Amino acid sequence: MRVPPPRCHRPCEDCMTTSTTTATARHVAGSRLLNKVPEVTVWFWIIKILCTTVGESFADYINETLGFGLTNTMLLFTAVFAIVLAIQFRTKRYVPFPYWLTVVVVSVTGTLYTDMLTDKQQVPLWLSSTVFSVLLAVVFGVWWLRERTLSIHSITTFPREAFYWLTVLVTFALGTALGDWTLELTNWTPAQSVFLPLGLIASITALWRFGANPVLSFWLAYILTRPLGANIGDWLASQKAAANPGEPVGLGLGTFTTSLVFLGAILATVVYLTISRRDVAETSETTHEPPATNARKERIALGGLAVITAGTVALMIWAHNQPHVTCDPTGQSETMPACPKAAMTGKQTTAAVAKYEKLAQTAIAQDRAGTAAASHATVQKMRDDWDADTTSLQAVNNTTWTLLDRQMDEVLKAYAIDHGNIRPAPAAEQEKQLSTLLGDLHSHRF
């Protein structure tokens, strides 16, 4: 997807962007850096989609498979993002490795911010989509008012680069929210959900070739690559057969393999671009003449975008009204609410309490044996089982459940699971909290 810059000093590489005016170029020429972003060739879009897939699968791998927890994963990648962004800012020109490393990290970080709002703060996806849309509009507005350009051919000063990376971060968060909201409304499988963003990107490309505004077309496509890449990642990583209704079905590669494959593809592409310099556009703003615009075609294309938007809304409404599973029986879905569970019978409640007593005793024994990793895994299983049983136990006796849930939180804090503290407490403190939980399980029956 590339827009040919007119009268380039070399054979024109297509870019879905537009350069600023010659006057603006002269204004910043004295204080400019070389352009800090790549030329928007087909390689740009390939590697961007690869990065968004990694953003989905790698975040899930660290958070869920490794059990690092959503809060800890978000804090970790926020810190990593700050580090790689500082490295990127220190470069004087576009260099593939630091630039695309920053994109990979920001893809994970933006995904985690949306997941944090959805899973931890219980913010509805329609609301987070709206908030991120408004935030993106504000960023674009301030960027335009200050710089009079939104073109990525003009990322030649520190303020413009700062606006650029802030925009990229918000687009990843927005793309995550929109993609998850789409899945929530339609209940499409990951494989089915690939086609909507793919079709929208193809439609935007056609309108851009017809004469749509290049900057608008670029940023719309940029946002849509996020749900496209995420859906591809979910399709590759999800299990081949659903154990329960509503669970995603895919190729069964798992989040680790999917992340590894796509990180390898990104690395190979970056090595190629570093050697070939196919995507270097160091002086685009000063060497490209202002593009000839056709106001009539732009207006027609804008109307085309409105038609596509209306058609997408109609499709979403139709898909939402089709019969489909509306809740997740496992309680693990990111996009669907958990199905309500009936209260446990007395026999089931007794078995559940015995299960947690056994897990707590096992963790204590493992701590005493010096096998901290095994103890951590046992407590993590206890956390997962507790989350799965929560609704059914609450229905039996909410007062008892509340008391036990508070102590369960103290255990998780001691093990640095899901509570923001990175380092676990000493083994003695872990054993103390587990012993307290055991006492509560004995003395407060459902």
N, C-alpha and C positions, 0 to 999 in steps of 0.2 A: 504494500500500500504506500505509494510514493508520489509526491507532487513535484513535477519538474520546476526547479527555480529558473526563471527566465534569464537568458543570456549569461550563463555561468562562465567563469574563467576556465573551466575544464568541462569535459563531457558531463552533462547534467545528471546528477543523481536525484531521483524522485523523492520528494518529501511532502508529507501531508501537513505542511506548515507554510507560513509565509514570512518573508523577512520584513523588517520595519522600513520606514522611509529613509531616503538618503540623508535627510536632515537629522533624523534621530541618530543615524550611524555616525555622522560627524560629531554630534553632541557628546557621545560616549567614547569616541575614538581615543581621546587623550588619556582616559583612565581605564581602558579596557584590558581584560585578559583575553587570551585566545578562547574561542568558544569552548565551553565546558561540557557540552553534551554531544552525542554522536549525530551524524546525518541520519535522517529517518528513511533508511532503505528497508528492503524486505528483511534484512538481518535484524534490524531494530525490533520489528514485530515478532519475529521468531523467538528471539531471546527474551523479549518482554513476556510472552506467553509461557515460556519455560520458567521464568522467574515467578510468575503468579501461581503456577502449579506447585512449585517448591514452597511458596508462601503458605499454601493450604496444607500440603502433606507433611512438611517438616514441623510446622507448628503443632499439628495433631500428634506427630511422633514424640516430640519433646514433652508435650502436655499430658497425653494419655498413655502412650506406650511406655515411656520411661517413668511416668508418674510424677513428673516434676510439678504438676499443678498449674492451673491457668494463671494465677496471680504471679507465681514465681517465674513462669515462662515469659509473661509480659514484662516484668521488671528486668529480667535478664536481657531480652532483646531490645528493650528501650536503652539499656546501657550500651549494648553492642552497636546499636544504631547511632548513638551519640559519638562513639569512637570512630566508626567508619565514615560518618559524615564529616568529622573533623579532618580525617585524612583526605577525603574528597575535596574539602574546601582548600586544603593546602596545595593541591595541584594547580598548576598554572595553565593547563590545557586539558582537553579531553584525553584521558588515558583509560583504555577499556577495563583493566582489572579493578581499580578502585571504584570506577563509575558503576559497573555492573554488580560488584559486591555490595555497594550501597543499595542498589535496586533490590537485590535478593533480600537483604536485611529489612529494608523498609516494607517489602511485600509481606514478610512474616509479622513485622511489628503492626502494620495497619490491620492485618487480619486479627491479631490478638486484641487490639483495642475494641473492635466491633464485638468479638466473642466475649470480651470482658463485660461489655454493656449488656449483652444478651443473656449470658449464662449466669453471671454473678449479680448484676444489678437488676436483672429481670426487665430491662427496657425493651418494649416491643420493637420488632424489626421495622415496622412502618415508621415508628417514631425516630429510630436511629437513622434510617434512610433519609427522612426529612431533615433531621438536624445536620447530617453530613452534607446534604445537598445545599442547604443554606450556608453552611460554613465554607463550602467550595466556592459558592457565588461571592461571598465576602472576600475570600482570598483573591479571586480573580479581579474583583472590583478594586481592591486596594492596589494590587499589582498594576492594573491598567492605569489608575489615577497617578501612580508614582512614576511609572516607566513608559507609559503610552505604547506599550507593546506586550503581547502575550506569546510572541513567537519564540520557539526554542532555538531559532537561529541567532537569537540575541542574548544568550546567557553568557555575557562577557563581563559582568561586574558582580561583586559580592552580593548586593541587594537582590539582583535578578536571580542569582543562583539560590539564594535563601528562599525567595518566592517559589522558585521552581521545585525545590525539594519539599517545601511545605505543601504545595499543590499535589505532588506525587503521593505524599503520605495520606492526604485527605482522599484522593481518588481511590487508593487501595482500601481504605476504611469504608468509603461509600460503595465501591464495587462489591465488597464482602457483604454489606448490609442488603444491597439490592439483590445479589445472587441468592442469599439465604431467604430473603422475603419471597422471592419467586418460588423457591422450593416449598416454602411454607404454604403459599397460596395454591400451588398447582399439584403438589405431591408427586411431581415427576421424578423418575429415576435419574441418577447422575448421567447416564448415557443419553436419555431424552433431553435433559436440561442443557446439554452442550449446544443443541441446535438453535436455541433462541438467541444467545449472544453472538453465535457464529453468523446467523442470518442477519442480525442487526448490523454487525460490522460489515458484512457484504453489501447491505443496502446503503450504509453511510459511504462506503468506498465508491459505489456507483454514483451517488449524488455528488461526491467530491469531484469525480472525473467529469461530471456534467457541468460543474461550476459552483458548487457549494463553497462557503467560506472555508479556506484550508485550516485555519486555527481552530475554529469550532469543530470541524470534522476530525481533526487530530485528537482533541481532548475527549470528544465523545467516544471515539474508538479506543482511546487509552483507558477510559473507565471500564468499557465493556470487556477488555481483555482480561480483567480480573475475574469476573464470574466465569468466563470461558475457561481460563486456566484452572480455576478452582474446581469446576465441574469435571474437567479432564482428570485432575488429580484424584477426586473422589471416585470416579469411574474406575480408574486403574487400581486404587488402593482398597476399595470396598470388597467384602467377601463375595464369593461367587453365588452363594445361595443365602437367602435371608432366613435366620433362625426364628424371627418373629415378624408379624405384619408391620409394615412401615419402615423396616430396616433397609438401607441402601444396598443395591446389588451391583457388583462390578466384576473386574477381572481377577480380584483376589491377590494382587501383588503386595498389599500391605503398605503402610505409610513409609517404612524404612526403605524398602526396595524402590518405591516410587520416587522418594526424595533422592536416593543415590543415583538412579538413572538420570533424573533431570538435572541434578547438580553436575553429573559427568557431562551431559549434553551442553550445559551452560559453559563449563570449563573449556570444552573443545571449541565451542563457538568463539569464546573470548580469545583463546589462543590464536585461532584463525584470523580474527579481526585485528589482533595486535600485530601479527606478521604482515597481513595484507593491507592494513590501513584502509579498508574499503569503506569504513563509516566515519572517516575523519572529515570534519567540516570546520576547519579552524577559523576561517575568515569569511564565512558565508554572508554576514550582514554587510560587510563593506564591498564585497565583490559581486553581489547580486543586485541587479536593478530592481526597483519597485515593480511588483508583478502587475500586469494589466488585469483589471477586474471588469467583470460584466455584471452590473448591478441587476439587470433583468434576470439573468441566470441565477444569481445569488438569491433573489426573492423567490423564484420558482423552486429552487432547491430547499429553501427554508420551508416553503409550503409542503414539499415532499417529506421533510423531517417531521412536520406536524402530522401528516397522514400516517407515517410510520409509527409515531408515538400513539396516535389514536388506535391504530390497528393492534399494537402491542397491548394496550390497556384492554381492548375488547377480547383479545386472545387470553389474557390473564383471567378476566372475569369468566369467560367460558370454561377454562380449565378448572377454575376454582369451584364452579357449580357442578362439575362432573362428580359422580360417586367415587370416593376414595377414602383411604384410611385417614382419619382426622387426629389421631393421637398415637403416641408411641408407647407400646406396652412395656418396653425396657426402661423407659425414663432417661435414656441416654442421648436422645436426638437433640441436635442443636437448633432445629427449626420447628419441631412439633412439640406441643405440650404432652406431658406424660398422661397415659390413660388412668382414670381414677380406679383405685383398687378397693376391693371389699375388705372389711375388717377381718383380721386373722381369727380363726377359731382358737379356743383355749389350747388345744393340742399344738397348733401351729405356732402360737405365741411362746409356749414353753420350749418348743424346739428351737425357735429363733434366739431366745435368751441363752439357751444352752450353747448354741453356736458361738455367740459373742463371748461367753465365758471361756470357751475352749480357745478361741482365737487370742484373747487377752492372756491366758495362761501360757500359750505357745510363744507369744511375743516376749513375755517375761523370761521364759526359759532360754530363748534365743539370745536375749540381752545378756543374761548371766553367763552364757557360753561364749560371749564375745563375738557373736555373728550378727553384727549390726545390720548388714544388708538384708539378711533373712528376716530379722525382726521388723525392719522397715517395710518389707514386702508383705508381711503378715498383717501389719496395721493398715497398710493400703487396701488389702483385701477386705478387712473389717470395715473400712470407710466405704468401699464400693457396695458391700452387702447392706450396710446400714442405710445408704442412700436408696437402694432398691426396695428396702422394707419400710421406709419411712411412712408412706401413705397408709399402709395397712396397719402399722403399729399405732400411728396417731389415731386412727379410727377406733382402736380398742380403748386407749387411755391416753389422751393428749397430755395430761399433767405429768404422768410418768415418762412419756416419751420426751417431753421438754427437758426434764431434769437429766435424763440419760444423754440427750443430745448435747447439752452443755458440757457434760463431762467428756463426751466423745470429742468435742472440739478441743478440750484441754489436752487430750491424748494426741490429736493431730498436730496441735501447736508444738508439743514436745518433740514430735518427729519431723517438724518442718514440712508438713503436708497441707497445702491449700490455705495457708494463713500468712503468707508473705514473708515469714522469717526464713532466711536462707539456710542458716545453720541449725541442725537439730540440737536439742538440749542434751546434757550429759545423760549417760545410761541410768544413773540413779534417779534423775527426775522423770525419765520415761517410765521406769518401773513404778515410781510413786503414783503417777497419773493412771497407769494401767491398774494398779492395785485399788485405787479409789474407784475406778470404773467397775472393777469386779465386785467391790463392796456394794456399790449402788445397784448392780444387777441382782445381787442376792437379796437386798433389803427392800427394793421398790419393784414389786411385781406388777405386771399389767393386769 
